[in-house]
Amino acid sequence: MKYLPVSADSIRRAAQILREGGLVAFPTETVYGLGADAFNAGAVAKIFEVKNRPHFDPLIIHIAALETLEKVADFSVLSKETRQKLFFLAENLWPGPLSIVLPKNKKIPGIATAGLETAAIRFPDHEAARELISLSTGAVAAPSANQFGSLSPTRAEHVRDKLGNKVDMILDGGPTRIGLESTVIDITTDIDKSRHGEGSGVKILRPGGTPKEAIEKLIGAVEDGSPVMDASKGLVSPGQLKSHYAPNTLLVAFNMEDIEKIAYEKESAYIFFDGSTRDAWISAQKSPKSAVIRVLSETGQVLEAASHFFETLHELDNGKILRIFVQLAPQGGLGNAINDRIIHACT
């Protein structure tokens, strides 16, 4: 396994590995991805093997140019209205932490999409990721670079520690900027009513780095999709299983109203959304200075909190702590995405 900092040379070498059917872990603005050539079924199969990922869970296809969209998606079955929605989203929110479910081009092998006729496609807002994709085949299938169901990696060290020599190369681009996976939205309601229900509109299948409010400003009201519990019927998007993004340590969620009920425990850790909540808890509990306490954002900035969430869980999931108590974020925007990850990790 090669472990190299991001540079023009290391990106070229990584792109060559992808073209030859290998696996590369690389940074994006959301989390680190484990990439393979999206057109190579054998290479994509390696992702499932390395992650121990069930084959019913589809991958996201990453591109680095809008021109590539026609090579990975099939526009012929989309209505004029849906094409217009796609145009608005792509023009305003790409590159960015948004994955759009579209009918797939037949060039994309079925293993990448769990046998579905649709694929979630994303245009990442990360220079190194886009350069890597551009120098490879133009499309890279990439879930998060971790063992299936476990904490998402926000640093190259997380990938190295969990996957190690199972990956041909790890590109170290430092900590990720957003720290939560992309939002996944399904706009294909006009071609497959069975997945949505008659009359149902566009759905967010997984909240993430692009807030719902930003999407609705462009294309109107968007529904919140509920997780698909019966995997035998197929998952349309990653992150729809009941339990996901979980540390080995037991996680317990609480909100601001529960603050006085959360008693100090010697072998537990406490993650607060902001500094004022932490201070209120310390005052109420009179916890000792040795208490293991972390704050996602001292001033309550939701983007800062999101970027620290998985990194903080990685730090505390060290086998020395029996339980981690974590405060839910305020609802709305990225707060919904943070809470989605907390709830999945607690289940």
C-alpha angles and dihedrals in degrees: 000000000000116000110192138162116246111273137139090264097046091048091052090050091048092050089053090053090053092049089052093053100262133131126253128185110212140172125255131173089264111039136322113286131212104223137199133167103282092215095053112084093191093053092047090051088060089062091059091047096048094045095039084232120168113246092232090070109086125220130231118247113223122206133181102204133040089230088067092061092085090056093057102030134052111225095178094088096046121103121235089253093053092047089053091051090050090050093051093048095045094045095050107027104033128120088041148087095301127112117194121203110225137162105278129240113244089240088074108084118238093240089068092057100036089250093303123137089228133069133197107234128194138184105205123219095224123104097212092047092051092047091050092050092046093051092048120054095304096256127067126186107217135166120177113299098246142088110289114277095007132111115306116246118245095171133045089240090063089057093046093049095048105033104019115158093007087084123068094216139002117203111207111213097159125247117343118252102228102024097203128087123260124279110255117213127183114212096165097098092123094061103041117030092168092075095049111026126247113303092009118143138214113318138205104224095183126014113225147131096341111066119231089236092062091053095047091051088063106037107014131246117006126194125228108239118218120230116271104243098181104069091183088074091055133255115253092200141018116261096041098112117105094241119040143128088036131160121218089246118082111262123209121190126211136172133218092270090058095052096108092047094058103092123200113259122190097225097041135090128217127213116193127192094223142007097252092058091049091051091049091051094047090050093049097044100034087219118189123256089251092065113124103241131164131180123206094205125001092207097038097252105164097208091052090047092050092050091053099043103088092032090057092049090050089053095049097040091083104123093254096090125068099198137014118207112202128187119230116240124243111276120259135056115008089351088076090055093049091050091048090058092046093051093047090049093050095051 
